[in-house]
């Protein structure tokens, strides 16, 4: 069964893992997610684990660093520079940026370019505006969408917080049925302390994550994998194709 569930309200890309994101009018969705999304990450050079990447959960200041790209580059190319919280602009692969982040983190890091990106669970994350608003209401905090770092923000046709949970196992399609992108919804998005950080100050508000835990067992939004590439754009209609039971 196929049902219309809403519209694409906003699109986001995060060129460097855990740094500030970019809000887009449209984006190309490839097999590894939105072009240019999380293709760069800071590796903790002294860490020998399966996940050596530096994230804002270990250095909240990271979300205050802003990737900067060449003027006119909207296609998902690698940003050339990063603007620090102090307003300095440094080369993305330069020694100065690595030294600045090492100073804040207390351990050496190295900027890496990962062709297929660095993702926590899957390459596409989706959340609905109603879910964000409900979390904000429960936490008594203005729930800025940037706290949740989604790729796709959905405006539901029929408002219902945490409706995304019901999409797991189904397929979402965007825009034109003939060539719009499609993603397979694989799992709920289990949240971590990232949602606590104010995107403009990095100050923490534990009430955010606590509200998600109390209301929906730590989950808010969903993860998905790409099963058809295509062009994603604000305003596109979103359809849910529910899984057919055997």
C-alpha positions as CSV (number, residue, x, y, z in Angstrom):
1,X,0.0,0.0,0.0
2,X,1.2,3.5,-0.9
3,X,0.1,6.6,1.1
4,X,1.1,10.2,0.9
5,X,2.6,11.3,4.3
6,X,3.9,14.8,3.8
7,X,6.3,17.2,2.1
8,X,10.0,17.9,2.3
9,X,10.3,20.8,4.6
10,X,14.1,21.2,4.7
11,X,17.3,19.5,3.5
12,X,20.6,19.4,5.3
13,X,24.2,18.4,4.6
14,X,27.1,18.1,7.0
15,X,30.4,18.3,5.1
16,X,32.5,17.6,8.1
17,X,31.2,15.1,10.7
18,X,30.0,16.9,13.8
19,X,30.7,20.4,12.5
20,X,27.9,22.9,11.5
21,X,25.7,21.8,8.6
22,X,24.4,23.5,5.4
23,X,20.8,24.1,4.6
24,X,20.0,23.3,1.0
25,X,17.2,24.0,-1.5
26,X,17.9,20.8,-3.4
27,X,20.4,18.0,-3.4
28,X,21.5,15.0,-5.4
29,X,20.9,11.7,-3.5
30,X,23.5,9.1,-4.5
31,X,24.1,5.6,-3.2
32,X,26.1,7.0,-0.3
33,X,23.5,9.6,0.7
34,X,23.4,13.3,-0.1
35,X,26.4,14.3,-2.2
36,X,29.0,15.8,0.0
37,X,27.4,14.7,3.3
38,X,29.9,13.7,6.0
39,X,32.7,13.1,3.5
40,X,35.2,14.6,5.9
41,X,35.9,13.6,9.5
42,X,38.6,14.3,12.1
43,X,40.5,11.1,13.1
44,X,41.9,10.9,16.6
45,X,45.4,9.7,15.7
46,X,46.1,8.1,19.0
47,X,42.9,6.0,19.0
48,X,43.0,2.4,17.7
49,X,39.3,1.6,17.8
50,X,36.8,0.8,15.1
51,X,35.4,4.4,15.5
52,X,38.4,6.8,15.8
53,X,36.4,9.8,14.6
54,X,36.2,12.9,16.8
55,X,32.5,13.9,17.4
56,X,30.8,16.6,19.3
57,X,29.9,14.2,22.0
58,X,33.6,14.3,22.9
59,X,34.2,17.9,21.9
60,X,31.0,20.0,21.9
61,X,32.8,23.0,20.4
62,X,33.0,21.1,17.1
63,X,29.4,22.1,16.2
64,X,30.6,25.8,16.3
65,X,33.1,25.2,13.5
66,X,31.6,26.0,10.1
67,X,32.9,24.5,6.8
68,X,33.3,27.0,4.0
69,X,33.3,26.2,0.3
70,X,34.3,28.0,-2.8
71,X,31.7,30.5,-4.0
72,X,29.3,28.9,-6.4
73,X,30.0,25.4,-5.3
74,X,26.6,23.9,-4.4
75,X,27.1,20.4,-5.9
76,X,28.6,18.8,-2.8
77,X,32.3,19.4,-3.4
78,X,34.7,19.2,-0.5
79,X,34.8,22.5,1.5
80,X,38.1,24.4,1.2
81,X,38.2,26.1,4.6
82,X,36.7,26.0,8.1
83,X,35.6,29.1,10.1
84,X,36.4,28.6,13.8
85,X,34.2,29.8,16.7
86,X,36.6,32.7,17.1
87,X,36.0,33.8,13.5
88,X,39.3,32.7,12.0
89,X,39.2,31.0,8.6
90,X,41.6,28.1,8.2
91,X,42.3,25.6,5.4
92,X,40.3,22.4,5.9
93,X,43.4,20.2,5.5
94,X,45.8,22.7,7.1
95,X,48.0,22.3,10.1
96,X,46.5,25.4,11.7
97,X,43.0,23.8,11.9
98,X,44.3,20.5,13.2
99,X,46.3,22.4,15.9
100,X,43.3,24.5,16.9
101,X,41.1,21.4,17.4
102,X,43.9,19.6,19.2
103,X,44.2,22.5,21.6
104,X,40.5,22.3,22.4
105,X,40.3,18.5,22.5
106,X,43.6,17.9,24.2
107,X,44.8,15.2,21.8
108,X,46.1,15.2,18.2
109,X,43.7,14.9,15.2
110,X,43.9,14.6,11.4
111,X,41.4,15.6,8.8
112,X,40.4,12.7,6.6
113,X,38.5,12.5,3.3
114,X,36.3,9.4,3.2
115,X,34.9,8.8,-0.3
116,X,31.8,7.0,1.0
117,X,31.3,9.1,4.1
118,X,31.3,8.5,7.8
119,X,27.8,7.6,9.2
120,X,26.7,6.4,12.6
121,X,24.1,3.9,11.3
122,X,22.9,4.7,7.8
123,X,23.5,7.4,5.2
124,X,20.1,9.1,5.3
125,X,18.4,10.4,8.5
126,X,14.8,11.7,8.6
127,X,12.7,13.4,11.2
128,X,9.3,15.1,11.3
129,X,8.6,18.7,12.5
130,X,6.0,17.4,14.9
131,X,8.5,15.1,16.6
132,X,10.9,18.0,17.1
133,X,8.1,20.2,18.4
134,X,6.9,17.6,20.9
135,X,10.4,17.0,22.3
136,X,10.8,20.8,22.7
137,X,7.4,20.9,24.5
138,X,8.4,18.1,26.9
139,X,11.8,19.6,27.6
140,X,10.5,23.2,27.8
141,X,13.2,24.3,25.4
142,X,13.0,25.7,21.9
143,X,13.9,22.5,19.9
144,X,15.9,23.9,17.1
145,X,16.0,21.3,14.2
146,X,19.8,21.7,14.1
147,X,20.1,19.8,17.4
148,X,18.8,16.7,15.6
149,X,21.1,16.9,12.5
150,X,18.8,15.3,10.0
151,X,19.3,15.1,6.3
152,X,15.5,15.5,5.6
153,X,13.0,17.3,7.7
154,X,9.4,16.3,7.0
155,X,6.2,18.3,7.3
156,X,3.6,15.6,7.9
157,X,0.2,15.7,6.1
158,X,-1.5,14.6,9.4
159,X,0.5,15.9,12.4
160,X,1.5,13.0,14.7
161,X,4.7,13.1,16.9
162,X,7.0,10.1,16.5
163,X,5.0,8.8,13.5
164,X,8.4,8.0,11.9
165,X,8.5,4.8,14.1
166,X,5.8,3.3,11.9
167,X,7.8,3.7,8.7
168,X,10.4,1.1,9.7
169,X,10.4,-1.7,7.2
170,X,8.8,0.5,4.5
171,X,10.1,2.6,1.7
172,X,10.0,6.4,1.3
173,X,9.8,8.0,-2.1
174,X,10.3,11.7,-2.9
175,X,8.7,13.6,-5.7
176,X,8.2,12.1,-9.2
177,X,7.4,8.4,-8.9
178,X,9.3,7.7,-12.1
179,X,12.7,9.1,-11.1
180,X,12.7,10.6,-7.6
181,X,14.9,9.2,-4.9
182,X,13.8,6.3,-2.8
183,X,15.1,5.1,0.6
184,X,14.5,2.0,2.6
185,X,13.7,2.7,6.3
186,X,16.0,0.4,8.3
187,X,15.7,1.5,11.9
188,X,14.7,4.1,14.4
189,X,17.2,6.8,15.2
190,X,18.5,6.1,18.8
191,X,19.6,9.5,20.1
192,X,22.7,10.5,22.1
193,X,23.9,13.6,23.9
194,X,24.2,15.5,20.5
195,X,20.6,16.7,20.9
196,X,21.6,18.4,24.1
197,X,24.0,20.9,22.5
198,X,22.8,24.3,21.5
199,X,23.9,24.7,17.9
200,X,24.8,28.4,18.5
201,X,26.7,28.1,21.8
202,X,27.4,24.4,22.4
203,X,25.8,24.8,25.9
204,X,24.2,21.6,27.0
205,X,20.6,21.0,28.0
206,X,20.2,17.4,29.3
207,X,16.4,17.9,29.4
208,X,16.4,17.2,25.6
209,X,17.7,13.7,25.7
210,X,15.8,12.9,28.9
211,X,12.6,13.9,27.2
212,X,13.2,11.6,24.3
213,X,14.0,8.7,26.7
214,X,10.8,9.2,28.7
215,X,8.6,9.7,25.7
216,X,10.0,7.2,23.1
217,X,12.7,5.0,24.5
218,X,15.5,7.2,23.3
219,X,14.3,7.2,19.7
220,X,13.5,10.2,17.5
221,X,13.4,10.0,13.7
222,X,14.6,7.2,11.5
223,X,17.6,6.0,9.5
224,X,17.4,4.8,5.9
225,X,19.5,3.5,3.0
226,X,19.2,4.6,-0.6
227,X,17.6,2.2,-3.0
228,X,17.1,4.6,-5.9
229,X,19.2,7.7,-6.6
230,X,17.7,11.0,-7.7
231,X,17.1,14.7,-7.1
232,X,15.7,15.8,-3.7
233,X,14.1,19.2,-3.3
234,X,12.1,21.2,-0.8
235,X,8.4,20.9,-1.4
236,X,8.5,17.4,-2.9
237,X,5.7,15.1,-1.9
238,X,6.7,12.1,0.2
239,X,5.1,8.7,-0.1
240,X,5.3,5.7,2.2
241,X,5.3,2.3,0.5
242,X,4.5,-0.1,3.3
243,X,6.1,-3.5,3.4
244,X,3.9,-6.4,2.1
245,X,3.8,-9.3,4.6
246,X,4.4,-12.7,3.1
